[in-house]
């Protein structure tokens, strides 16, 4: 299951997209981060560069996380970003996700991809809301 939502500016122009999807936890299970019975959703956001630095990504991610926990029976929210993408890492941390691991995708084209993986459990989410 993948859910896509457009991100529009005040004039209705499409400036990005946010996605929610059930994530494959096999690597997280093998590394002891998640248990087999857990259900996590992965969230992502993509915004046109002209709209970076305006708080849009933070607002969209916050709403996406709220929606995900309220609409689906999930244990947690997961996201990842390239280690060089400092802006996205800041947005994830501002939304309350915590860096849980660094992962390498060796078969990524054009070469290995190094990413930070972030997560937030339902308990952490509820504690932030109170």
N, C-alpha and C positions, 0 to 999 in steps of 0.2 A: 504494500500500500504506500503510495506517494501522494501527498497533497501539496499543490503549488498555489501560492497566492501572489498576485502582482502587488508591487509597491508603487504607488502613484504620488506625484507631487500635488500641490494645491490646485493645479490647473488640470489635473486628471491625466497627465502624461506619465506613461509607464517608465519608471526609473530603476526598477530592480525587481527581484523575486525573493520570496522566502519559501523554504520547503520543509516539510515534516514527513519523516518516513520511519518505519520500523527498521531498526539496525541489526546487523548480524553481529552477535556478541561472542562468536566463537573465540576470537583472539582474547577478548576481555575475560572470558571464562577460563581459558587456558592460563592466563596470567594472574588469576585470582582476584580480579577487579569486580567481576559480576558472577552471580550464581546462575545455574542453568534455568531455574524457574523464573528468573527476573525478565521483565519486559521493558526495554528502553526504546525511546524514540530519538532519532537523530534529527537535529535541526540545522538548517543552513540559511545563509542570506547572501545575496549578491546585489551590489548596488553600483550604479554607474559612477565613475570617478568624480564627475562634476558635483555629486551629492555627498561625497565623503566629508567627514568633519562637521556635519550639521546636526548630529544627534539622531538622525533618521534610523540608522542601523540599530542603535541602542533601543529606541522605542519599538521598532518592529520586532526585535529579538525578545524584548520583555513581553510583548503581547503574544508572540508565538509560544513562548514558554508557558504563560498563563493558560492559553487556549489548550495546549497539549496536556497539561496536568488536569484541567477541568473536563476535557472531553474524552479522554482515553484512560483506561486503567493501566497506567505505566508506573514502573518502579523509579524511573529516572529519565533525564534528558542528557543527551550526548552530543558533542560537536567536536570538530577538529579544524585546524588551520595550519597552513605552512608555517614553519618556525620563523621565516623571514617576514611574515605578515603581522607586524607589530600592531597595526590598527585593529585588525580583526581580533587579535588576542586581547586587546584592551576592551573591546566591545563585549566579548565573552565573559571576561572577568567582572566587568561593570554589571553585567546581568546576573552575577552570582555563581557562574560556573567556575569550578576549580580545576586547575590543571592536574590530571591524574597520571599521565604518562607521555613519553615521547616515543613515536613509532616511525619506523622506516618502511616505505613501500619500495622494495628493491627493483621491481619490474615495471615501475612507472616510466612512461615515455615523456621526455627525451632522456631521462636519467632518474636515479633513485630520488624519492620524495621523502623528506623528513617533516613530520607533522607533530604538533602538540595536540593531545587529546584532552578534552574537557568534559566534566560531568557534574550533574546536580541530582541528588536523590530527591524523592518526594518529601522526605523529612526535612531536608535542607531548604527546599522550596517553601514548605509550610512555616518553618521557623523565620524565614525572611519576611513573610507576609504578616507576621504578628508583631 
